[in-house]
């Protein structure tokens, strides 16, 4: 396969996954903002969202003061923000258009219809009317895109590069969500003199689990009240949780193996090493050494893995 074609397929799915994950992050922040809380805690939530996406500087340059409505507008429909939902779905559609011949009709029509519909929704103000419903729609379109891809695409290199893009992006986003949300809870609730607000704590962790479609999964696996260390274990180490870091790296390793070439052995080694650390890791050891440090290192290694994949298979990215 031509590296340019592989590049478009890889980024088409990365952008689709990024749009879904942005919708998930915004949804959990929107839902938790409806809970009784101080202005400082609410502000920290929106600051954390911008930090997750590494967009704090860009946002402040354009909007200055942080408030919920401006952050949501910036992350949903601002076309000058390359990580906004509208920008991501536009980029996914443009990458698909560039390799239209490598896609089935169903995959192309799904992506194109999503792009047309999101532009209509933004113009009609449907996002402002009901943000939660809009975020559910974005997640549904991403699910539909993945289902149509798996259900209609030939199981060849095109599909493997698409899935590489999906799971590399998902690993990155899950790590960012866990890092920022755990840090926020530790600083806002665990350090107070009065201890934890248990009722708020339950709704906070429930919202985080729901943001990764993990609430029912948590109940099925642990059959217990929601505990932060178990939430971390579910989202980092459980390979049977579809959005966990371990599950994502399993998919990255498997798809790398399917497209391996003469120069990709080092990339495969790095992916395999990262996967093995998740496979044999224990949550108590991770928490003892520091969750933030662990996830920061994980994000660096995932980014490094993306650079190596680009170098070995795709159009090389400028350093």
N, C-alpha and C positions, 0 to 999 in steps of 0.2 A: 504494500500500500504506500502511496506517495505520502511524504511527511506532512505536506500541506493539508491533505485530506484528513489524515489522522488528527492533526492539530485542530481543525474545525470541529470534528466530531467530539473530541475531548473537551473543548471549551463550550460547545453547545450544551453538553450535559452538566458541566460545572456551573454555568450560568443559570440553568434551570433549577439545579439543586440549591444554588445560592439564593435565588428568589424565594424558594420554599422556606429555607432556613431563616431568611430575613423576616418572612411573614410569621414564622414560629416565635422568633425573638420578640417581635413587636407585639404579638398576641399575648405572650406571657407578661410582658410589661404592662400592656393595656389592662389585662385582667387583674393583676396585682395592684395597679393604681386605683382600682375601684374599691379596694379594701380600706378600712379606717387606718390612717397612718399620718405621720407628721409631714410637713412640706419638705423637710430635709431628707427624709427617707425616700419620698417620692422622687425628689430631684436626683438622689443618688442612683435610683433605678434607671433613669433616662441617661445619666452620665455613663453608667455602666454599659448601656446599650451602644453608645457611641464608641466607648473604649473597646468593646468586643470587636467592632467593625473597623477599628483604627481610623475613625473619621472625626475625632474630636476637633482636631485642628481645622479641618475643612469646614465643619459645621460652624465653628465659632467665627471663622473668617467671614462667613456669609450671613449668619444670623445673630451672632453675639450671644445674648442671653439664652439659656437652655430652658425650654418649657415643652410640655408633652405634645401640644399640637404642632409646634414647629419641627420637633424631632420626627414625628410621624410623617409629616408632609415631606421632609427631607429624605426619609428612608423609603417612602412609598412612591412618590411621583416626581421628584426632582431629577430632571434629565441631565443636569450637570453633575450629579452624584453617580459615578459609575457602579456603585453598589446598591442603588435604589431598586426596588422591585420592578418598576417600569423599565429602567436601564438594563437590568439583567434579562428580562424577558425579550427586550428588543435585541440585545446582543445574541441571545440564544437563537432567535429567529434569523438573524443575519448570518450566523454561522451555519445554520441549517440550509439557508438559501444558497450558500456558497458550495455546498456539497449535496445539492438536491438529488443528483443521480445516485448517491450512495445510500439514500434513505427510501423506505417504502412510502407509498402514497399516504398511508394512515399516519405515519410518524410526522411527515411534513405538514399534513393538514391539521393535526393536533397542535403543533407548535405555532403554525400560522394563525389558527383560530384563537389560540390563547393570546397572542400578540394583538390581534384585532380587538378582542373583547376587553383586554385590560386598558387599551387606549379609550375605548368607549366608556368603560366604567369610571375612569379617572375624569374624563371630560364631563360626564353626567353627574359627578359628585357623589357617586354611590359609596365611595370609601368614607367620606365625611359622615354620611347618613348612618352607616353601621360598620364601624371598623372591624368588629369580630367576624361578621359575615364575609367581608372582603378578604380577610386573612384566610378564612376557611376555603374560599373559592380558589385562592392562589395555591393552597396545599392540595386541593382536589385536582387542579390542572396538572400539578407536578406528578401526583400519583397516576393520573391518566396517561401522561406522557411516558412514564416508566413502564406502565402496563402494556401500552401499545408497542413500545420498543421491544420488550421481551416477547410479546405475543406475535410480532410480525417480522422482525428482522432476522436475517440469516445469522446463524451462530458462527460468525467469522471475525476477522480482525476489526471490522467496523464496530461491531457490538462490543468487543472487548475494550476498545479505546473509549467508547461512550461510558461503559461501566467504570473504567478507571477514573474518568473525570467525576462521575457521580460520587464514588466512595472516598476519593481523596478530599473532595470538597466537604462531604458530610463529616469526615473525621475532624477536619479543621474547625468546622462550625460547632460540633458537639463539645470539643475541647474548650473553645472560647466561652460557650454558654456555661459549662460547669465551673470554669475558672472564675468568671466574673460574678456569677450568682453565689457561689460559696464564699467568695471574698466579701460580698455585700452583706450576707447573713452574719458572718463572723464579726464584722466591724459594727453592724447596726444593732445586733441583738445579743450576741454571746458575751460582749464586753460590758454590758450595762449592769448597774448595781442590783437591779431588780430581777436579773436573770431573764430567761426566755419567756416571751409571751406565747404560750403553747398553742392558743387558738390561732394566732397570726401565723405561727410557725407551720401549723398543719396546712393552712391555705397557701402559704408561700411555696412549700415543697410540692404540694399538689399541683400548683400552677406550673412549676418547673417540669414535673413529670409529664403533665399534659402537653407541654410545649414540644416534647419529643415522643408523643404518643406512648408514654410509658406508665401511666397511672394504673391501668388495668393489669399491665405486665407486672408491676411492682407487687400488687395485691396477690397475684397468682404465684409469684416466686417466693415472696417472704411471708405472706399471710400474717402481717403484723402492722403496728402503727408505723408511720413514715419516720425513718431515722436518717439523718444526713449522711452518715457513713455508708448506709445501704444504698442510698440514692447514688452516691459516688461509685460504689462498687457496680451497680447496675449499668451506669452510663460509661464506665471505663473498662471493666474487666469481663463482664458477662458476654460471652460470644453468641448466646442465643437471643440477645436483645438487638434488634435490627439497626438501631442508631448508635450503639456503643462503639467506643474506639476499637475494641478487640474485633468486633464484627466487621467494621469498616476495613481494618487492616487485613483480615482474612480475605476479603474480596479484592483488595489491591494486590496482594501477593498472588492470588489465583489468576487474576487477569494479566498481571505482568508475565506470569509463566506462559500464558497462551500467546503473547506477542513477542516473546524473548528473541533477541538477535545476538549477533557476535559481540556487540559492545555493551550489552545491558547487564552483564553479570554483577557489576558493582552496585547498580541500582537494585537488582533483585536481592543482593546480600543485605543492603541497608533496610529494605522493606521487611525482609525475613527476620532480621535482628530485632527491629522494632515490634514486629508481631510476636516474636517469642517472649519478649519482655512483658507484653500484655498477657500472653498465654500462661506464663508461670508467675506473674506478679500477685501480690496480696495487698488488699486494701489497707490493712493495718500498717504495713511497711511504707506504703505510699503516704499515708496520713502522718506517720511518724517523721518522715523526712521532709514533709511540707508539700501540700497539694498544689499550691501556686507554682512552686519551683518545678515540680514534676510536669505540670501542664504547659508551663512556659517552654521547657525543654522539648516536650512532645511537639508543640507547635513549630518550633525551630526545625525539628527533624522532618516533620511533614512538609514544610516549605522547602527544605533541602531535597526531599524526595521528589517534589514537583519539578524542581530545577533539573534534577538528574533525568527524570522522565522526558522533559522537554529536550534535553541535550541528546538523549539516545534515540528518540522516536519522532519528535515533533520539530516544528520550526524553532531553532535555538532562540531563547529569550536573551535580550541584551543584558549584560552584567552591569 
